[in-house]
Amino acid sequence: MFTPTGPARRPWLRPLIALGVVIVVLAGFWVLSMVSDDGKPPERDARDAVAGDCLDNRGTHADPVLFTVACSDTKADYKVMFSASRQGKCPPEFDEYTERGGRLGDTTLCLTPVHH
């Protein structure tokens, strides 16, 4: 009597295929991140600014949206003189910018205009 045996079982094949799929997906994400990287450092908002940094106002004077830029950049509108987060107020000769909330609380920066 004939008994069909079928193809030989390969229990190692499924994990190998799964590993191959994971490698292909990770490689795809890596290639996508390299293609979309423009070589510029990531933008930092005003909350990350320290004394000596310059800021670009992408909002309005009444509702500023500030980002850190190089002081040599023509977009630089303000220079951070110091942080007044502990005192809460800047001396009257400085412009004051306060960003509310965040993991460390409010951030208050004392600014001077940049003249190009």
C-alpha positions as CSV (number, residue, x, y, z in Angstrom):
1,M,0.0,0.0,0.0
2,F,1.2,3.5,-0.8
3,T,1.4,6.1,2.0
4,P,1.9,9.8,0.8
5,T,4.7,11.4,2.7
6,G,4.5,15.0,1.4
7,P,7.3,17.5,1.4
8,A,9.8,17.3,4.2
9,R,9.0,19.6,7.1
10,R,11.3,22.6,7.7
11,P,10.5,24.0,11.2
12,W,13.4,26.5,10.9
13,L,11.9,28.2,7.8
14,R,9.1,30.3,9.5
15,P,11.4,32.0,12.0
16,L,13.9,32.7,9.3
17,I,11.2,34.3,7.0
18,A,9.9,36.4,10.0
19,L,13.5,37.6,10.7
20,G,13.9,38.5,7.0
21,V,10.7,40.6,7.0
22,V,11.8,42.4,10.2
23,I,15.2,43.2,8.6
24,V,13.6,44.5,5.4
25,V,11.1,46.7,7.3
26,L,13.9,48.2,9.5
27,A,16.1,48.8,6.5
28,G,13.2,50.6,4.8
29,F,12.8,52.9,7.8
30,W,16.5,53.6,7.9
31,V,16.5,54.5,4.1
32,L,13.5,56.7,4.5
33,S,15.1,58.6,7.4
34,M,18.3,59.1,5.5
35,V,16.4,60.4,2.4
36,S,14.2,62.8,4.5
37,D,17.2,64.2,6.5
38,D,18.1,67.6,5.1
39,G,21.4,67.8,7.1
40,K,20.1,70.7,9.3
41,P,20.1,70.3,13.1
42,P,16.6,69.9,14.5
43,E,14.7,73.1,15.4
44,R,14.8,74.2,19.0
45,D,12.1,76.4,20.4
46,A,12.6,79.2,22.8
47,R,12.2,76.9,25.8
48,D,15.6,75.4,25.0
49,A,17.4,78.8,24.5
50,V,20.2,79.9,26.8
51,A,22.1,83.2,27.2
52,G,23.8,84.1,23.9
53,D,21.4,82.3,21.7
54,C,19.4,84.2,19.0
55,L,15.7,83.8,18.3
56,D,13.6,84.0,15.1
57,N,10.0,85.2,15.6
58,R,7.8,83.2,13.3
59,G,4.6,84.6,14.8
60,T,3.5,88.2,15.3
61,H,4.7,90.8,17.8
62,A,1.5,90.3,19.8
63,D,1.7,86.4,19.6
64,P,5.3,85.4,19.1
65,V,6.5,81.9,18.1
66,L,10.2,81.9,18.8
67,F,12.8,79.4,17.5
68,T,16.6,79.3,18.1
69,V,18.7,80.3,15.1
70,A,22.3,81.2,14.6
71,C,23.1,84.8,15.5
72,S,24.7,85.3,12.1
73,D,21.3,84.3,10.4
74,T,19.5,87.3,8.9
75,K,16.3,85.8,10.4
76,A,17.5,86.4,14.0
77,D,15.2,88.9,15.6
78,Y,16.2,88.7,19.3
79,K,19.2,87.8,21.4
80,V,18.8,86.1,24.8
81,M,20.6,88.0,27.4
82,F,19.7,85.8,30.3
83,S,16.9,83.7,31.7
84,A,14.7,85.3,34.4
85,S,12.7,82.1,35.1
86,R,13.6,82.2,38.8
87,Q,12.9,85.9,39.3
88,G,10.0,85.9,36.9
89,K,10.6,89.5,35.6
90,C,13.2,91.1,33.3
91,P,14.6,94.6,33.9
92,P,12.7,97.3,32.0
93,E,15.5,97.7,29.4
94,F,14.9,94.2,28.1
95,D,12.0,92.7,26.1
96,E,10.4,89.8,28.1
97,Y,9.2,86.5,26.6
98,T,7.5,83.9,28.8
99,E,6.6,80.4,27.6
100,R,4.1,78.7,29.9
101,G,4.1,75.1,31.0
102,G,6.5,72.4,30.1
103,R,8.1,69.8,32.3
104,L,10.3,72.4,34.1
105,G,7.6,75.0,34.5
106,D,7.5,78.5,32.9
107,T,10.4,79.8,30.9
108,T,11.0,83.6,31.0
109,L,13.8,85.0,28.7
110,C,15.1,88.6,28.7
111,L,15.8,89.6,25.1
112,T,17.3,92.5,23.2
113,P,16.6,93.1,19.5
114,V,19.2,92.1,17.0
115,H,20.3,94.8,14.6
116,H,21.6,93.5,11.3
